[in-house]
Amino acid sequence: MKINRQAFARRFIFYYFCGVVMRKMITILGPTASGKTALAAAFAVRTGGEIISADSRQVYRRMDIGTGKDLADYVVGGVRVPYHLIDIVEPGTKYNVFEYQRDFAAAYSDILERGALPVMCGGTGLYIEAVLNGYKLAPVPENKDLRTRLEGLGLPELTEMLVRLKRENGSNMHNKTDVDTPKRAIRAIEIETYYKEHPSVEEICYHKVDSVVIGVDIDRDERRKRITERLRRRLDSGMADEVRSLIASGISPEDLIYYGLEYKYVTEFVIGRISYKEMFSSLETAIHQFAKRQMTWFRGMERRGTKIHWIDAMLPIDEKVSLVADIYNKECDI
């Protein structure tokens, strides 16, 4: 069924101000390989919830292995958990936080209409924080002249430029920990430049979403072990063939490299820029660094006022679900 996203967004705001939103949402976040999706699905089965993904790459169709969709996690005890914001746009497009807020509002309103509990789950801190804090954003068009001028600059130069623009704009919409490729940095600069040049631009305001936030805390050594094991499984499952198929369908290697991590290094291997050994070693290091940046973002969320209830990733799944339920019920009684 085709969803009218704008209509759902308007309905979400209407519901909020009319007092229809009575139950707090629950958010389950954590670094990659922490087991957050399996926990969210198990909790959703117990509570009749539906999951709203907060992953910046799982929105893309046919990018399955590299983004770690692990759709089998959404079947618990033979029960399929409904999920949203996965497989909603075509590869090659540049999905962003503005579009995520719009699509989140649509999914959120849809879930509330049916009386279910929204369960936001993911590791993209910017997307999560945008929803919880109700970021004000405007659609920013592509600036081809600016992109041409910035092409060829290195990541340190681009990051310095972005930090300066942030300071001038008084903006906290981009964080250098979220900019890990020159293309991403250029897009961030493009956005900040637009805001600087259009100080009176009309922004769309989504209200803050009241949520109990659960963080899945995993020991660094265990996290590194899981990341390495999962990387081997994904490569053995045909991640390189997935990239070849995407290229064969007409998506340029540079567009795939834009998405970073698995798609950056596996694409470079597929087109012959690096060896398999170089790919594995570089990718393993990059994912470890990415998980560290995720935790940095989550700790930053706490400093900025988000209360996160951390639970041990190594607990048995039933115990974790019960713990999450206890925290949720206690917070909703306050």
C-alpha positions in Angstrom: 0.0 0.0 0.0 1.3 3.4 -0.9 1.6 5.8 2.0 0.9 9.5 1.7 3.8 10.6 3.9 2.9 14.3 4.1 -0.7 13.4 5.2 0.6 11.1 7.9 3.1 13.8 9.1 0.2 16.3 9.5 -1.9 13.7 11.2 1.0 13.0 13.7 1.1 16.7 14.7 -2.7 16.8 15.0 -2.7 13.7 17.2 0.0 15.2 19.4 -1.7 18.5 20.1 -5.1 16.8 20.6 -3.6 14.6 23.3 -4.0 11.4 21.4 -0.4 10.3 22.0 -0.8 8.7 25.5 1.9 6.0 25.5 5.5 6.8 25.4 7.5 5.4 22.6 10.4 3.2 23.4 13.8 3.6 21.8 16.4 0.8 21.8 19.8 2.0 20.6 23.4 0.7 20.7 26.5 0.2 18.7 26.8 -2.2 15.8 26.8 -5.9 16.7 25.3 -5.2 20.1 22.1 -7.3 19.5 19.7 -4.3 19.7 17.5 -5.5 16.8 16.9 -8.9 18.3 16.1 -7.3 21.6 13.7 -4.8 20.0 11.9 -7.5 18.1 11.5 -9.7 21.2 10.2 -6.7 23.2 7.8 -5.8 20.4 6.3 -9.3 20.4 5.7 -9.2 24.1 4.0 -5.7 23.9 2.3 -5.8 20.5 4.8 -3.2 19.3 6.0 -2.3 15.8 9.6 -1.4 15.0 10.6 1.9 13.3 14.2 1.4 12.1 16.7 4.2 12.8 19.4 3.1 10.5 20.6 5.5 7.8 21.5 2.7 5.3 18.8 0.1 5.8 16.4 2.4 4.0 17.9 1.3 0.7 16.4 -1.6 -1.3 18.7 -4.5 -2.4 21.4 -3.3 0.0 20.8 -6.2 2.4 24.0 -8.0 3.4 26.2 -4.9 3.6 23.7 -2.9 5.8 23.0 -5.9 8.0 19.3 -5.9 7.7 19.1 -9.4 9.3 15.4 -9.6 8.6 15.3 -13.0 10.3 15.5 -11.1 13.6 12.0 -9.7 13.0 10.5 -13.2 13.4 10.3 -14.2 17.0 8.8 -17.6 18.0 7.1 -17.8 14.6 5.6 -14.3 15.0 6.6 -11.7 12.4 7.1 -8.3 13.9 6.0 -5.4 11.7 8.8 -3.0 10.8 9.0 0.4 9.1 11.6 2.5 7.2 13.5 -0.4 5.8 13.6 -0.9 2.0 11.9 2.4 1.2 14.2 4.2 -1.3 16.4 3.1 -4.3 20.1 2.8 -4.0 22.0 5.8 -5.5 19.7 8.3 -3.8 21.1 10.5 -1.0 18.6 9.9 1.8 19.0 12.4 4.7 17.8 13.3 8.2 15.2 15.7 6.8 13.6 12.9 4.9 14.0 10.5 7.9 12.0 12.9 10.1 9.3 13.1 7.5 9.1 9.3 7.1 9.3 8.7 10.8 6.3 10.9 11.4 4.3 8.9 8.8 5.3 5.5 10.3 4.7 6.7 13.8 1.2 8.1 13.1 0.4 4.8 11.2 1.3 2.7 14.2 -0.6 4.9 16.7 -3.7 4.7 14.5 -3.7 1.0 15.0 -3.2 1.3 18.8 0.3 -0.4 18.7 3.4 0.7 20.5 6.1 2.4 18.4 9.6 0.9 19.1 12.4 2.9 17.5 15.5 0.8 17.0 18.9 1.6 15.5 22.3 3.0 15.7 22.2 6.2 13.7 22.5 8.7 16.5 21.7 11.7 14.4 18.4 10.2 13.2 17.4 9.1 16.7 18.3 12.5 18.3 16.4 14.4 15.5 13.2 12.5 16.4 13.6 12.7 20.2 14.5 16.4 20.2 12.3 17.5 17.3 14.9 19.0 15.0 13.8 21.9 12.8 14.9 21.3 9.3 14.4 22.6 5.8 14.8 20.6 2.5 18.2 21.6 1.2 18.7 21.4 -2.6 21.9 20.3 -4.3 24.5 23.1 -4.9 26.4 21.9 -7.9 28.8 24.9 -8.0 29.7 24.4 -4.4 30.3 20.7 -4.9 32.5 21.4 -7.9 34.6 23.9 -5.8 35.0 21.4 -2.9 35.9 18.4 -5.1 39.5 17.4 -4.5 39.7 18.7 -1.0 40.8 16.3 1.7 38.6 15.2 4.7 40.6 17.3 7.2 40.1 20.5 5.1 36.4 19.7 4.6 35.9 19.0 8.3 37.6 22.2 9.3 35.3 24.1 6.9 32.3 22.3 8.4 33.2 23.2 11.9 33.7 26.8 11.0 30.3 26.9 9.3 28.6 25.3 12.3 30.1 27.9 14.6 28.9 30.7 12.4 25.4 29.3 12.1 25.2 28.3 15.7 24.2 24.8 14.4 24.5 21.4 16.1 22.9 19.5 13.2 26.2 17.9 12.1 29.0 16.4 14.1 32.4 15.5 12.8 32.0 11.9 14.1 29.2 11.5 11.6 31.3 12.6 8.6 33.5 9.8 7.6 33.9 10.4 3.8 34.6 13.5 1.7 31.2 13.1 0.0 29.4 13.1 3.3 31.4 16.1 4.5 30.5 18.0 1.3 26.8 17.3 1.8 27.1 18.6 5.4 28.9 21.8 4.2 26.2 22.2 1.5 23.5 22.1 4.2 25.3 24.5 6.5 26.0 26.9 3.5 22.3 26.9 2.6 21.3 27.8 6.1 23.9 30.6 6.1 22.7 32.0 2.8 19.0 31.6 3.7 18.7 32.6 7.3 14.9 33.1 7.0 14.3 29.8 5.3 11.0 28.1 6.3 11.7 25.1 8.4 9.4 22.2 9.1 9.1 21.6 12.8 8.2 18.2 14.2 7.4 18.1 17.9 9.7 16.2 20.3 8.6 12.6 20.8 8.4 11.4 24.4 10.3 8.1 24.6 11.9 5.8 27.1 15.4 5.2 25.8 17.3 1.9 26.3 20.9 1.5 25.5 22.5 -1.9 24.8 25.9 -1.8 26.5 28.5 -4.2 25.2 32.1 -4.8 26.4 34.6 -3.4 23.8 36.4 -6.8 23.5 33.2 -8.7 23.0 32.0 -6.0 20.5 35.2 -6.3 18.5 34.9 -10.1 18.5 31.3 -10.0 17.2 32.2 -7.4 14.5 35.0 -9.6 13.1 32.8 -12.7 13.2 29.9 -11.0 11.6 32.1 -9.5 8.9 33.3 -13.0 7.9 29.7 -14.3 7.8 28.6 -11.4 5.6 31.5 -11.9 3.2 30.8 -15.6 3.1 27.1 -14.9 2.4 27.9 -13.0 -0.8 28.4 -9.4 0.1 30.8 -9.0 -2.9 28.2 -10.5 -5.2 25.6 -8.1 -3.8 27.9 -5.2 -4.7 28.5 -6.6 -8.2 24.7 -7.0 -8.7 24.1 -3.3 -7.6 26.8 -2.1 -10.1 25.3 -4.3 -12.8 21.9 -2.7 -12.2 23.3 0.7 -13.1 24.5 2.1 -9.8 27.9 3.7 -10.1 30.8 2.4 -7.9 31.3 6.0 -6.6 27.7 6.1 -5.5 28.2 2.9 -3.5 31.4 4.1 -2.1 29.5 7.2 -0.8 27.6 4.9 1.6 30.8 4.1 3.5 31.9 1.0 5.5 31.0 -2.3 3.8 30.0 -0.7 0.5 33.1 1.5 0.3 35.7 -1.2 0.8 33.8 -4.1 -0.9 33.2 -1.9 -3.9 36.9 -0.9 -4.0 37.7 -4.7 -4.0 35.2 -5.5 -6.7 36.5 -2.8 -9.1 40.1 -3.9 -8.4 41.4 -1.0 -6.4 42.4 -3.1 -3.4 43.0 -6.8 -2.7 40.7 -9.1 -0.6 43.2 -9.0 2.3 43.3 -5.2 2.2 39.5 -5.0 2.0 39.0 -7.2 5.0 41.7 -5.5 7.1 40.5 -2.0 6.2 36.9 -2.8 6.6 37.4 -4.5 10.0 39.2 -1.5 11.3 36.6 0.9 9.9 33.7 -0.9 11.5 35.5 -0.9 14.9 36.1 2.8 14.6 32.4 3.3 13.5 31.2 1.5 16.6 33.4 3.7 18.8 31.9 6.8 17.1 28.4 5.5 17.7 29.2 5.2 21.4 30.7 8.7 21.4 27.4 10.0 19.9 25.3 8.2 22.5 27.4 9.6 25.3 27.0 13.0 23.8 23.2 12.5 23.8 23.4 11.9 27.5 25.4 15.1 28.0 22.8 17.0 25.9 20.0 15.8 28.2 18.8 12.4 26.9 18.3 9.9 29.7 19.6 6.5 28.5 19.0 3.3 30.6 21.9 1.1 29.8 21.5 -2.7 30.0 24.1 -5.5 29.6 24.2 -7.0 26.1 25.4 -10.3 27.5 22.3 -11.0 29.5 20.0 -13.8 28.2 17.4 -12.4 25.8 14.4 -13.2 28.1 16.1 -11.4 31.0 16.9 -8.4 28.8 13.3 -8.2 27.6 11.9 -8.3 31.2 14.4 -5.6 32.2 13.4 -3.4 29.4 9.7 -3.9 30.2 10.3 -3.0 33.9 12.2 0.1 33.0 9.5 1.1 30.5 6.6 0.6 32.9 8.5 2.5 35.7 9.2 5.4 33.4 5.6 5.6 32.2 4.3 5.7 35.8 6.3 8.8 36.5 
